[in-house]
Amino acid sequence: MSTRVLGTDGALPEGPEKRRAVEEMFDRVAPDYDRVNRVISLGRDRAWRARTVESLSLGPGARVLDLACGTGDLTRDAAHAGYAPVGVDISAGMLHAASASAPLVRGDGAVLPFASSSFDGVVCGFALRNFVGLAIVFAEVGRVLRSGGRFAALDAAVPSNPVLRAGNAVWFRGAVPVIGRLLAHDADAYRYLPKSTAYLPEPLALVTSLSAAGFTDVERVTMMGGSVQLLTGTRA
Ligand SMILES: C[S@@+](CC[C@H](N)C(=O)[O-])C[C@H]1O[C@@H](n2cnc3c(N)ncnc32)[C@H](O)[C@@H]1O
């Protein structure tokens, strides 16, 4: 069994190999995931997650799916906001390390184990780039959302400003793998994470892809100098 997500030449995996390698990698880093996350986001991830949940703008008790919930940070935030969340993730290790009191189930974002129109909202944190096919996942999100339901996806981004882009590269490609090696003993995984932003479509293509999956009011905003993006839309 492979214990690396990147190829020996540093190449990112694709297709079924990507699905397997990503699942294995998150199983591996799960026990240290939250701690490393706080450090590499300089503690800002809590505010980004709060804004993600806030952008759903749903009523109390709304059924919210946390897609690729990992250790359940967004699931907990959704519960605190008065929603009725459910989390789903492919990694048994991440689910095992999770501490949310809401139901968490194992499943693949490409074939969600939920009935059509069964949610009022879907949130997704730092996972878009980990899916094998974004169009398939957006279609699944559209299927499980009721008409008028809201989708909010938070993820990393590459700043458009060249100075900020250079600073971002120094932090994510230089410092983050070192932090990952020291705190999670897994430099490979924390080399993959910054590198994996390359999977994400350009901003316009990302917005177009969500619109093509049947979403209206699609918006993309950036935070932290453009190094984080929040994509939102309403199920038509
Ligand atoms: C960077 S973590 C983010 C976890 C959590 N959402 C957060 O905000 O901290 C990415 C998560 O996506 C999950 N994931 C990757 N591919 C998936 C898939 N095809 N279906 C469901 N979850 C997936 C991983 O197991 C991992 O928990």
The ligand as an SDF file (V2000), in Angstrom:
LIG
                    3D

 27 29  0  0  0  0  0  0  0  0999 V2000
   -8.8520   19.4180    3.6970 C   0  0  0  0  0  0  0  0  0  0  0  0
  -10.0180   18.2990    4.3800 S   0  0  0  0  0  0  0  0  0  0  0  0
  -11.3090   19.3830    4.9120 C   0  0  0  0  0  0  0  0  0  0  0  0
  -12.1150   18.8350    6.0540 C   0  0  0  0  0  0  0  0  0  0  0  0
  -13.1730   19.7960    6.6010 C   0  0  0  0  0  0  0  0  0  0  0  0
  -14.1960   20.0470    5.6290 N   0  0  0  0  0  0  0  0  0  0  0  0
  -12.5680   21.0900    7.0550 C   0  0  0  0  0  0  0  0  0  0  0  0
  -13.0550   22.1490    6.6440 O   0  0  0  0  0  0  0  0  0  0  0  0
  -11.6300   21.0480    7.8420 O   0  0  0  0  0  0  0  0  0  0  0  0
  -10.7140   17.5780    2.9270 C   0  0  0  0  0  0  0  0  0  0  0  0
  -11.6990   16.4770    3.2500 C   0  0  0  0  0  0  0  0  0  0  0  0
  -12.2930   16.0200    2.0350 O   0  0  0  0  0  0  0  0  0  0  0  0
  -12.5370   14.6340    2.1860 C   0  0  0  0  0  0  0  0  0  0  0  0
  -12.7670   14.0540    0.8560 N   0  0  0  0  0  0  0  0  0  0  0  0
  -11.8800   13.9690   -0.1650 C   0  0  0  0  0  0  0  0  0  0  0  0
  -12.4570   13.3850   -1.2240 N   0  0  0  0  0  0  0  0  0  0  0  0
  -13.7330   13.1080   -0.8580 C   0  0  0  0  0  0  0  0  0  0  0  0
  -14.8200   12.5130   -1.5410 C   0  0  0  0  0  0  0  0  0  0  0  0
  -14.7110   12.0790   -2.8070 N   0  0  0  0  0  0  0  0  0  0  0  0
  -15.9960   12.3920   -0.8930 N   0  0  0  0  0  0  0  0  0  0  0  0
  -16.1160   12.8030    0.3960 C   0  0  0  0  0  0  0  0  0  0  0  0
  -15.1150   13.3700    1.0890 N   0  0  0  0  0  0  0  0  0  0  0  0
  -13.9370   13.5340    0.4570 C   0  0  0  0  0  0  0  0  0  0  0  0
  -11.2820   14.1400    2.8700 C   0  0  0  0  0  0  0  0  0  0  0  0
  -11.4180   12.8660    3.4340 O   0  0  0  0  0  0  0  0  0  0  0  0
  -11.0640   15.2460    3.9060 C   0  0  0  0  0  0  0  0  0  0  0  0
  -11.7000   14.9690    5.1250 O   0  0  0  0  0  0  0  0  0  0  0  0
  1  2  1  0
  2  3  1  0
  2 10  1  0
  3  4  1  0
  4  5  1  0
  5  6  1  0
  5  7  1  0
  7  8  2  0
  7  9  1  0
 10 11  1  0
 11 12  1  0
 11 26  1  0
 12 13  1  0
 13 14  1  0
 13 24  1  0
 14 15  1  0
 14 23  1  0
 15 16  2  0
 16 17  1  0
 17 18  1  0
 17 23  2  0
 18 19  1  0
 18 20  2  0
 20 21  1  0
 21 22  2  0
 22 23  1  0
 24 25  1  0
 24 26  1  0
 26 27  1  0
M  CHG  2   2   1   9  -1
M  END
$$$$
